[in-house]
Amino acid sequence: MKALLFAAAIGVCLVAAPPDPVAWKLLDVPAASIKAGARVNLKLLAAVQKGWHLYSLKPMAEGPIPTRIRIAEGQPFSLAGAVQSPEPQVVQDATFGMEVELFEGDTVFTLPVRVATGVPLGAQTLVVSASYQSCNNQICLPPKTVRVELPITVGK
């Protein structure tokens, strides 16, 4: 009976949760074309709704699921270095029984992106994947991966 009540309580919490309390968007889109072989820093915004957070890029043993930002293989773009983030908040988390690193509000990640050499000139699409888990003080939503696409023109 207790298990049934617990499952019902979890279900109510999940129904009350927003569909996704984190919205992702690429900022500072290059207005001009980018040369093949060039490197450009792009900004990826994670707009986290008030009362929610996501975890830092740092994996923590026995801890929460870290945020991971990748560029999918098979496209003419790649990461040219480590993704950079602002300093996360460090808080004691009773659920994990440890200090965790997290982000609240608007968080901007910097992605050093390199355009492949020999890529055809013209319109290309950069696909960025963000894997993360969003939580508030009561629940954590299941981990999620979103894709953010950005049209980029490759020129001379």
N, C-alpha and C positions, 0 to 999 in steps of 0.2 A: 504494500500500500504506500509506504514511504517513497519507494522508487517511482511509483506512478505520479505522486504529488510533485516530486522533484522534476520529473520529465515535463509535467504540465507547467511548472514554474519556468523552466528553461524555455519552453515553447512560447509562453507569454512574453518573456523578455526578448526573444528573437523577433516576434511579431512587432513589438514596440520599437525595435531598432530601425534606424533608417536603412534604406537599401544599400547605400555605401556612403559612409561619412567622410570619405576622402575623394576629392576630385583632382585629377591629374591633367596638366597642360604644359606644353612646351612654350617657353617664352623667348623673346628676343630673336624671333625668326629672322634669318639672314635675308635682307631685302635684295641683295645682289646675288649673282651666281657665285658658286664656290669652285675653285679649281680642283681638278683631280690631283690627289696626293696632298692636298692642303689639310690643315688641322683647324678646327673651330671649336670654341667653347659654347655649348648650348646650356640653357637653364631649364630645368624641369621643376615645375611647381607642384607641390602636394598641398592642396588646400584642405586642411583638416577641420571639420566642424567643431564648434565649441563643445567642450565636454568629452571629446574623443582624443586619442593619440595614436601614433604608430611608433614602432621601435626604430632605433638607430641602425646604421649599416653594420655595426660591430656584432659578430656572432658571440653569444655568451653560452658557455656550457651549462646545460640544465636550465637555461633561461628562455626568454620569449623568442619568437620568430623574428629575425632581423629583416629589415627592408633590404631588398636586392634590386638593383637597377642594371639592366643588360641591354645590349643591342643584339638582336637576333642574327644568327649566322645566315649566310646566303644572300646578303645584300651588300651593296658597294660601300658600306660604312662599318666602322669598328671603333671600339673605345681605344683611345690613344694613351690611356693612363687610368688611374683610379678615379672613381666618382667621388667628388668632394661634397661635403655637407657642412652646414653650420654646426656649432657646438651643441650637442644634445643636452637636454636636462638630465640630471642624474637624480633619481628618486628611489627610496626604499619601497619595494613592492611586496606587500604582505602575501599575495598569492604565490609568488615565486620564492619568497623568503630571502631576497637578495636585492642589491642595488641594480637598477636597470637604467638604460639610456633610452630616452624617448623624445619625440617631437610633438608639439601641439601647435595649432594655428597654421599659418602659411609657412611652409618650409621649402626653400629653393635648393635643389641639388645642381651642381655644375658637372656637366658631362664633356670631357675632352673627346671630341669626335674627329676621326680621320676619314677622309674620302679616299677610296681606293684609287690607285694609279690605273690608268687604262680603262676607266669606266666610261661608257658612252656619254657624250655631251647631251644635255637636255634634262628633262624632268625625271627625278628619281623620288622615291619615297623612303624616308628614314623611319624605321619601326623601333620604338623603345619599349621594353617590357619592365614593369615595376611589380615586384612580388612583395607583399606586405601583410601584416595583420593589424587591424584596428580594434582598439579596446576603449572602454570607458571605465568608470569606477565600479561597474556592476558586471559587465559581460565583455567577452572578446568574441568578435565575429570570426568565422572560419577564415583561414588564410586565403588570399585572393591574388591573382595576377591580372593586370590590365595592360593593354597595348595602347600606346599613344603614337599616332602617325604624324609625320611632318613632311610636306612636299619641299624638296630642295632642288634647285636648278644647278646642274654641274656645267661650268663653262670653261673657257680658255683662260 
